Amino acid sequence: MELGISMFGDLRLHPQTQQRKAPHQRFTEMLEQVQLADEVGLDVFEMGEHHRADYSVTNPQLFLSAAAAVTKNIKLGSAVTVLSSSDPVRLFEDFSMLDQISKGRAHIMAGRGSFIESFPLFGFSLDDYDALFEDKLMLLLDIVAKNGTNINWNGRLTQSLQNVNLHPKPFQDQLPVWIAVGGTPASVLRAARLGLPIMFAIIGGMPVNFKPLIDYYKENYLAAGHDVAKMQVGINSHTFLGATGSIKDDYFPFYAAQMDHIGKERGWAPFSKEVFLNTTQPEGAYFIGEPNAVIDKILQQHEWFGHTRFVGQMDVGDPDHNMLMKSIELFGTKVAPEVRKALK
C-alpha cells in the first residue's frame, strides 16, 4: 500500500483580529511540510484546488512544481483538479511540465469538486455540471492516451482540435489519471468501466458502509476486461497524529473552526466535540490520534477494502506548523513502517 498525505492549503482565521494567515506564510510552511514528508519516506503528496478566501491554492500544479524542487522521491498529484471548470489541454501541458520537473512523479486526480466557485469564475454554467465533467474527462483521457500527439477532437462543451500536438511531453511514458469520488455510484461505475484508478473520499460517518461501493467498482472494473494487476483503489480521510492522547483535544479547535466556517454556508449545525470524538473511534472515519490507533484503523480498513493507497488529509483548519510537522513525522516514521510490515 502507498501511504501519503494531502492538503487544501487552509488559511486559519485569527479569532481576535479576524484576519486570515497570509498565503506566503502558508506556502512556506507547506513546502517545509512536503519536504519532511519526502524525507520520512512517505509515498504520495497531493494538493487540492479551491477559489475561496479560506484556502490558499487555486492551482495545484503550480504549488506542486515548487514542491518538486525541494523533494526527491515522493509522488506529486492534485486532490482534486476540478476538471469541469478546467481546460484539459492546459492541464496536460501543466502536468507534463510538472512531470519533467519532478522526473516522473506527477499524477492528475480529476474530480467534480464539492465547491462550485470555479464555475461562474471561469464562465461555466452549473446546469452543465455533469456534462462538462464527462466531456472534459474524455478529452483529457484522449490526450493522455496519445501523449499529446496528433489530437483530433470535437466535443460538445469543449474546444475542437485538429491534428494538434502538445508540448512538452511528460517524463513518464503516460501521465497517470485518477478519478476522485465521494459516494455517487454513477461516478464509480464510470471510473471502473474506463479502467481508471479511483480515490474514495471518506470524511465522515461509518467507513465500512463504503464497502459495497468499493466492491461495485472492483466488479465492474473486472467485468470491463481490465487487468486486475493494474487496479488501484485509494482512500482519502481526515488525519492527524500526536505522540500522546491529548492530540485530539489539541487539534479539535482548529478542525472545528474550519467545519463551522463551511457549515455556516451550507446550513449545518455547529460542529460538536462529541461528533468529533465519536468519529475518531475505531469504527469512525477520522484517523486522528496516536500512531498505534491510526495503524490499527488503516489495517482494519485494508481488510474491508483491499485498497492500494491511503492518503491522509492533514491540514484541515490550518493547525499550528509545529504540530503538523510532528504529525507528518509520526506518520512517516511510526505508522508507515508498521503498516508496510503488516501488509508485506
C-alpha positions as CSV (number, residue, x, y, z in Angstrom):
1,M,0.0,0.0,0.0
2,E,1.2,3.5,-0.8
3,L,0.9,5.9,2.1
4,G,0.8,9.7,1.8
5,I,-0.8,13.0,2.8
6,S,-2.9,15.6,1.1
7,M,-3.6,19.3,1.8
8,F,-6.0,22.0,0.8
9,G,-3.8,24.9,2.0
10,D,-6.3,26.0,4.6
11,L,-5.8,29.6,5.8
12,R,-6.6,29.9,9.5
13,L,-8.8,32.8,10.7
14,H,-7.3,34.6,13.7
15,P,-10.0,34.6,16.4
16,Q,-9.1,38.1,17.7
17,T,-8.1,40.0,14.5
18,Q,-10.5,38.1,12.2
19,Q,-7.7,38.1,9.6
20,R,-6.6,35.0,7.8
21,K,-3.0,33.8,7.7
22,A,-1.0,35.4,4.8
23,P,-0.8,33.0,1.8
24,H,3.0,33.4,1.5
25,Q,3.4,32.2,5.1
26,R,1.2,29.1,4.4
27,F,3.2,28.3,1.2
28,T,6.5,28.5,3.1
29,E,5.1,26.1,5.8
30,M,3.6,23.7,3.2
31,L,6.9,23.5,1.3
32,E,8.6,22.5,4.6
33,Q,5.9,20.0,5.3
34,V,6.1,18.3,1.9
35,Q,9.9,18.2,2.2
36,L,9.5,16.5,5.5
37,A,7.0,14.0,4.1
38,D,9.6,13.1,1.4
39,E,12.4,12.8,4.0
40,V,10.5,10.4,6.2
41,G,9.7,8.2,3.3
42,L,6.0,8.8,2.5
43,D,4.9,7.8,-1.0
44,V,2.5,10.5,-2.1
45,F,1.7,14.2,-1.6
46,E,-1.5,15.7,-3.1
47,M,-2.8,19.2,-3.2
48,G,-6.4,20.5,-3.7
49,E,-7.8,23.3,-5.8
50,H,-10.1,26.0,-4.4
51,H,-11.0,29.5,-5.3
52,R,-12.0,30.9,-1.9
53,A,-10.6,33.2,0.8
54,D,-10.2,30.3,3.3
55,Y,-7.8,28.3,1.0
56,S,-4.5,29.3,-0.5
57,V,-4.1,27.1,-3.5
58,T,-6.0,27.9,-6.7
59,N,-3.6,25.9,-9.0
60,P,-2.3,22.6,-7.5
61,Q,0.2,22.1,-10.3
62,L,1.9,25.4,-9.6
63,F,2.4,24.6,-5.9
64,L,3.5,21.0,-6.8
65,S,6.1,22.3,-9.2
66,A,7.6,24.3,-6.2
67,A,7.3,21.1,-4.1
68,A,9.1,19.1,-6.8
69,A,12.2,21.4,-6.4
70,V,12.5,20.5,-2.7
71,T,11.7,16.8,-2.8
72,K,13.4,13.7,-4.4
73,N,11.1,10.7,-4.3
74,I,7.5,11.5,-3.3
75,K,4.8,11.3,-5.9
76,L,3.0,14.6,-6.5
77,G,-0.6,15.0,-7.6
78,S,-3.7,17.1,-7.3
79,A,-6.5,16.3,-4.9
80,V,-8.5,17.3,-6.8
81,T,-8.3,19.1,-10.0
82,V,-11.8,20.5,-10.7
83,L,-11.9,19.2,-14.2
84,S,-15.3,20.6,-15.1
85,S,-14.0,24.2,-14.9
86,S,-10.5,23.4,-16.3
87,D,-9.1,23.1,-19.8
88,P,-7.9,19.6,-20.4
89,V,-5.3,20.9,-22.9
90,R,-3.8,23.2,-20.4
91,L,-3.9,20.5,-17.7
92,F,-1.9,18.1,-19.9
93,E,0.7,20.8,-20.6
94,D,0.9,21.9,-16.9
95,F,1.2,18.3,-15.6
96,S,3.7,17.4,-18.3
97,M,5.8,20.3,-17.1
98,L,5.4,19.1,-13.5
99,D,6.3,15.6,-14.6
100,Q,9.5,16.8,-16.3
101,I,10.5,19.0,-13.3
102,S,9.9,16.1,-10.9
103,K,11.4,13.5,-13.2
104,G,8.3,11.3,-13.5
105,R,6.5,11.9,-10.1
106,A,3.3,13.7,-11.3
107,H,-0.3,12.5,-11.5
108,I,-3.7,14.1,-12.0
109,M,-6.5,13.5,-9.7
110,A,-9.6,14.6,-11.5
111,G,-12.9,15.3,-9.8
112,R,-16.1,17.4,-9.9
113,G,-15.2,19.0,-6.6
114,S,-17.5,19.8,-3.7
115,F,-17.2,23.6,-4.1
116,I,-18.7,25.4,-7.1
117,E,-17.0,28.8,-7.0
118,S,-14.9,27.9,-10.1
119,F,-17.9,27.6,-12.4
120,P,-19.0,31.2,-12.6
121,L,-15.4,32.3,-12.2
122,F,-14.4,30.7,-15.4
123,G,-17.6,31.2,-17.3
124,F,-19.3,27.8,-16.9
125,S,-22.9,27.0,-16.1
126,L,-23.9,24.7,-13.2
127,D,-26.6,23.5,-15.5
128,D,-23.8,21.7,-17.4
129,Y,-22.3,20.2,-14.2
130,D,-22.3,16.6,-15.2
131,A,-21.9,17.1,-19.0
132,L,-18.8,19.3,-18.5
133,F,-17.1,16.7,-16.5
134,E,-17.9,13.9,-18.9
135,D,-16.8,15.8,-22.0
136,K,-13.6,17.1,-20.4
137,L,-12.7,13.8,-18.9
138,M,-12.9,12.1,-22.3
139,L,-10.8,14.8,-23.9
140,L,-8.2,14.6,-21.2
141,L,-8.0,10.8,-21.5
142,D,-7.7,11.0,-25.2
143,I,-4.8,13.5,-24.9
144,V,-3.1,11.3,-22.2
145,A,-3.5,8.1,-24.2
146,K,-2.0,9.7,-27.3
147,N,0.7,11.5,-25.2
148,G,-0.4,14.8,-26.7
149,T,0.3,13.8,-30.3
150,N,-2.0,14.3,-33.3
151,I,-5.1,15.1,-31.2
152,N,-8.4,15.4,-33.1
153,W,-11.4,16.2,-31.0
154,N,-15.0,17.5,-31.5
155,G,-16.6,17.8,-28.1
156,R,-20.0,19.1,-27.0
157,L,-18.7,21.6,-24.5
158,T,-15.0,21.7,-25.2
159,Q,-12.9,23.2,-28.0
160,S,-12.4,21.4,-31.3
161,L,-8.9,20.2,-32.1
162,Q,-7.5,19.1,-35.4
163,N,-4.1,17.4,-35.7
164,V,-2.9,19.2,-32.6
165,N,0.5,18.3,-30.9
166,L,1.1,19.4,-27.3
167,H,4.4,20.1,-25.6
168,P,6.2,19.3,-23.5
169,K,5.7,15.6,-23.3
170,P,5.6,14.1,-19.9
171,F,8.7,12.4,-18.4
172,Q,6.7,9.2,-17.8
173,D,5.5,7.1,-20.8
174,Q,2.0,8.2,-19.8
175,L,0.6,10.6,-17.2
176,P,-1.4,8.7,-14.5
177,V,-5.0,10.0,-14.2
178,W,-7.1,9.1,-11.1
179,I,-10.7,9.8,-10.5
180,A,-11.9,11.1,-7.1
181,V,-15.4,10.3,-5.9
182,G,-17.5,10.9,-2.9
183,G,-20.1,8.3,-3.0
184,T,-22.0,8.6,-6.3
185,P,-22.5,5.1,-7.9
186,A,-22.5,6.6,-11.4
187,S,-19.1,8.1,-10.9
188,V,-17.8,4.9,-9.5
189,L,-19.2,2.9,-12.5
190,R,-17.7,5.3,-15.0
191,A,-14.2,5.0,-13.4
192,A,-14.5,1.2,-13.4
193,R,-15.6,0.9,-17.0
194,L,-12.8,3.2,-18.1
195,G,-10.2,1.3,-16.1
196,L,-9.1,4.3,-14.1
197,P,-7.6,4.3,-10.6
198,I,-10.1,5.6,-8.1
199,M,-9.9,7.6,-4.9
200,F,-12.8,7.4,-2.4
201,A,-13.1,10.4,0.0
202,I,-14.3,9.0,3.3
203,I,-14.6,12.0,5.5
204,G,-17.5,11.2,7.8
205,G,-19.9,8.5,9.0
206,M,-19.0,4.8,9.1
207,P,-16.3,3.8,6.6
208,V,-17.5,0.2,6.5
209,N,-20.6,1.4,4.7
210,F,-18.3,2.2,1.7
211,K,-17.5,-1.5,1.2
212,P,-20.4,-2.2,-1.2
213,L,-19.4,0.8,-3.3
214,I,-15.8,-0.3,-3.5
215,D,-16.8,-3.9,-4.3
216,Y,-19.1,-2.4,-7.0
217,Y,-16.0,-0.6,-8.6
218,K,-13.9,-3.8,-8.5
219,E,-16.7,-6.0,-10.0
220,N,-17.3,-3.6,-12.9
221,Y,-13.6,-3.0,-13.4
222,L,-13.1,-6.7,-14.0
223,A,-16.3,-7.0,-16.0
224,A,-15.0,-4.4,-18.4
225,G,-12.0,-6.6,-19.1
226,H,-9.3,-4.5,-17.3
227,D,-6.2,-6.1,-15.9
228,V,-6.6,-6.8,-12.1
229,A,-2.9,-6.3,-11.6
230,K,-3.3,-2.6,-12.6
231,M,-6.3,-2.0,-10.4
232,Q,-5.7,0.9,-7.9
233,V,-8.1,1.9,-5.2
234,G,-7.4,4.7,-2.8
235,I,-8.9,6.1,0.4
236,N,-8.6,9.7,1.5
237,S,-9.6,10.6,5.0
238,H,-9.0,13.4,7.5
239,T,-5.9,12.5,9.5
240,F,-3.8,14.0,12.3
241,L,-1.3,12.4,14.7
242,G,0.2,13.2,18.0
243,A,2.6,11.4,20.4
244,T,0.1,11.5,23.3
245,G,-3.6,11.1,23.9
246,S,-4.0,14.9,24.2
247,I,-3.7,15.3,20.4
248,K,-7.5,15.1,19.9
249,D,-8.1,18.0,22.4
250,D,-5.2,20.0,20.9
251,Y,-6.4,19.6,17.3
252,F,-10.1,20.0,17.8
253,P,-10.2,23.8,17.9
254,F,-8.5,24.1,14.5
255,Y,-10.7,21.4,13.0
256,A,-14.0,22.7,14.4
257,A,-13.3,26.3,13.3
258,Q,-13.0,25.2,9.7
259,M,-16.0,22.9,9.9
260,D,-18.1,25.7,11.4
261,H,-17.0,28.2,8.8
262,I,-18.0,25.9,5.9
263,G,-21.1,24.7,7.9
264,K,-22.5,28.3,8.1
265,E,-22.5,28.5,4.3
266,R,-24.3,25.1,4.0
267,G,-26.7,25.3,6.8
268,W,-25.0,22.7,9.1
269,A,-25.4,22.7,12.8
270,P,-22.4,23.8,14.9
271,F,-19.7,21.1,14.9
272,S,-19.6,19.4,18.3
273,K,-16.7,17.8,20.1
274,E,-18.9,14.8,20.7
275,V,-19.2,14.2,17.0
276,F,-15.5,14.8,16.6
277,L,-14.5,12.3,19.3
278,N,-17.0,9.7,18.1
279,T,-15.7,9.9,14.5
280,T,-12.1,9.3,15.8
281,Q,-13.2,6.0,17.3
282,P,-12.0,2.7,15.6
283,E,-15.2,2.4,13.5
284,G,-15.2,6.2,12.6
285,A,-13.9,8.0,9.6
286,Y,-11.2,10.2,11.2
287,F,-7.6,9.0,11.5
288,I,-6.9,11.3,14.4
289,G,-5.0,10.1,17.5
290,E,-1.8,8.3,18.5
291,P,0.2,6.3,15.9
292,N,-0.9,2.8,17.1
293,A,-4.6,3.8,16.8
294,V,-4.0,5.1,13.2
295,I,-2.1,1.9,12.3
296,D,-4.9,-0.3,13.6
297,K,-7.5,1.7,11.6
298,I,-5.6,1.6,8.4
299,L,-5.1,-2.1,8.7
300,Q,-8.8,-2.7,9.6
301,Q,-9.9,-0.7,6.5
302,H,-7.5,-2.7,4.4
303,E,-9.2,-5.9,5.5
304,W,-12.5,-4.4,4.3
305,F,-11.5,-2.6,1.2
306,G,-8.2,-4.2,0.0
307,H,-7.1,-0.7,-1.2
308,T,-3.7,0.1,-2.6
309,R,-3.3,3.7,-1.4
310,F,-4.1,5.6,1.7
311,V,-3.8,9.4,1.8
312,G,-4.5,11.4,5.0
313,Q,-5.7,14.9,4.6
314,M,-3.7,16.6,7.3
315,D,-4.2,20.4,7.2
316,V,-7.9,20.8,7.9
317,G,-8.2,24.1,9.8
318,D,-4.6,25.0,9.3
319,P,-3.2,23.6,12.6
320,D,0.0,25.0,14.1
321,H,3.0,24.4,11.9
322,N,5.0,22.6,14.5
323,M,2.0,20.3,15.3
324,L,1.6,19.5,11.6
325,M,5.3,18.8,11.2
326,K,5.1,16.4,14.2
327,S,2.0,14.7,12.7
328,I,3.9,14.1,9.4
329,E,6.9,12.8,11.2
330,L,4.9,10.3,13.2
331,F,3.0,9.2,10.1
332,G,6.2,8.6,8.2
333,T,8.4,7.1,11.0
334,K,5.8,5.2,13.1
335,V,2.7,4.5,11.1
336,A,4.1,3.8,7.6
337,P,6.8,1.2,8.6
338,E,4.3,-0.8,10.7
339,V,1.6,-0.8,8.0
340,R,4.1,-1.8,5.3
341,K,5.5,-4.6,7.6
342,A,2.0,-5.9,8.3
343,L,1.0,-5.9,4.6
344,K,4.3,-7.2,3.2
